[in-house]
Amino acid sequence: MKKSINEWIKLIQKRDGSLISQFKSIYGQDRTLINERLDRFLQVAKEFKKIYGENKEVSFVRAPGRLNTLGKHIDHRGGFVNSIAISKEVILCYTNRDDDLIQVHNMGVSYDQRRFNITEELPLNKLDTVKSWLAWTQEKTDIRKQNNVNHDWVNKLKAVPIYLQVIYPDRTLSGFDSVLDSNIPAQTGLSSSSSIVVAIMEVMIDINNISITDEQFVNYCGIAEWFVGTRGGSGDHAAIKFSRLGMITHMKTIPQLMIGSYLPFPGGYKMIIFNSGITADKSGQAQQKFNEKISTYEIGEIYVKEYMKKHYESIFHKIVTGRNFLKAGEKKFYLADVVEHLNQHQIYELLQSLPERIARQKLLTQFPEYENLLKEQFDTHLEPESGYHVRSVVTYGITESERSKMVENVLGKSKIELFGQLM
């Protein structure tokens, strides 16, 4: 919804019944929270007017932080996540431009304004596959690290516009002027970065009239965020996009988006979130650890895939042929498939077949047919000194996939204590 900045300011200041009703549909019945959010929207609007003037038609977009109750780090393995939105959020007030310049003024005291032209950030060569995007974003990350600028928050802003321009090469995408505000604690696992990515995606598809499906939306967000150097999936973006008030969203994003159900949060209970004080800077050392674990999963899936082809050929064939709707070259087998098709004893035997740890050279020797895939993964991080801990990572991934899959049944039967134990 577009209005002049002065109209927005008057509307928020007036706080009539229709606006309050809309905020209640988002934030619930807590009037203190609603007033606090209205105050913040008003401050963002006034800041926009101060910076860009009053002769602008503007819109607002918000993207909440998220907490994954069960199903951690398995969204990219085809597992279910069980996410909730939190009241902390990103707010973006924006107006479109006639050129491709993007300007973002961040109201956070630790951030400066950032501006860039989309066309000046594009790769020199055409990127027509996800693999080529992966390789190019890795090159960009390596260069930023060498120049000690990989921590700049502008990379989160650039991710979506660049990726959209790459996949829509025949269009010249427009930029925007904006003011951004976020009260999501950074580097705490509440998706402060992914919330910015989702908000920017909402803005870009709005001002450029891009029509995409919900599945494309979350997939594009996940792939676009690789620009910052991480190699995660799109589970966080899906949680931000599809979470609902008072609900736990039971869903998976791979091999295709599937919202299994919206599970009512148990009545009479509250989710208490503690800040451990441990930060996870995904542009620093945490990026090394994160990408190492992603690569270990990829290595583990090679072992599991080969094991399944040897010992359970008919099951493996059924899984793969059932996904012929996927494009050529897209993965058709994931770690979470194991819990759907093998029993506990069979899974235990599979895990016993995996190496506890293995070095890169041994992997290349053992799997020459996967050399390109392995080297793509190796490029994202330094080789771990003790090798890749394949068995423990795969064990975690399988057990977490099984535990997260249980949530729909557990909450459906109101087994709240068991849900707490699973968490």
Stockholm file with secondary structure:
# STOCKHOLM 1.0

chainA/1-423         MKKSINEWIKLIQKRDGSLISQFKSIYGQDRTLINERLDRFLQVAKEFKKIYGENKEVSFVRAPGRLNTLGKHIDHRGGFVNSIAISKEVILCYTNRDDDLIQVHNMGVSYDQRRFNITEELPLNKLDTVKSWLAWTQEKTDIRKQNNVNHDWVNKLKAVPIYLQVIYPDRTLSGFDSVLDSNIPAQTGLSSSSSIVVAIMEVMIDINNISITDEQFVNYCGIAEWFVGTRGGSGDHAAIKFSRLGMITHMKTIPQLMIGSYLPFPGGYKMIIFNSGITADKSGQAQQKFNEKISTYEIGEIYVKEYMKKHYESIFHKIVTGRNFLKAGEKKFYLADVVEHLNQHQIYELLQSLPERIARQKLLTQFPEYENLLKEQFDTHLEPESGYHVRSVVTYGITESERSKMVENVLGKSKIELFGQLM
#=GR chainA/1-423 SS CCEEHHHHHHHHHHCCHHHHHHHHHHHCSCHHHHHHHHHHHHHHHHHHHHHHCSSCEEEEEEEEEEEEEECTTCGGGTCCEEEEEEEEEEEEEEEECSSSEEEEEECSTTCCCEEEEGGGGSCSSCCCSHHHHHHHHHHHHHHHHHTTCTTCTHHHHHHHHHHHHHHCTTSCCCCEEEEEEECSCTTSSSCHHHHHHHHHHHHHHHHTTCCCCHHHHHHHHHHHGGGGTCCCCSHHHHHHHHCCTTEEEEEECSSSCEEEEEEECCTTCCCCCCCCSCCCCTTTHHHHHHHHHHHHHHHHHHHHHHHHHHHCHHHHHHHHHTTTTSCTTSCCCCTTHHHHHCCHHHHHHHHHTSCSCBCHHHHHHHCGGGHHHHHHHHTTSCCCTTCBCHHHHHHHHHHHHHHHHHHHHHHHTTCHHHHHHHC
#=GC SS_cons         CCEEHHHHHHHHHHCCHHHHHHHHHHHCSCHHHHHHHHHHHHHHHHHHHHHHCSSCEEEEEEEEEEEEEECTTCGGGTCCEEEEEEEEEEEEEEEECSSSEEEEEECSTTCCCEEEEGGGGSCSSCCCSHHHHHHHHHHHHHHHHHTTCTTCTHHHHHHHHHHHHHHCTTSCCCCEEEEEEECSCTTSSSCHHHHHHHHHHHHHHHHTTCCCCHHHHHHHHHHHGGGGTCCCCSHHHHHHHHCCTTEEEEEECSSSCEEEEEEECCTTCCCCCCCCSCCCCTTTHHHHHHHHHHHHHHHHHHHHHHHHHHHCHHHHHHHHHTTTTSCTTSCCCCTTHHHHHCCHHHHHHHHHTSCSCBCHHHHHHHCGGGHHHHHHHHTTSCCCTTCBCHHHHHHHHHHHHHHHHHHHHHHHTTCHHHHHHHC
//
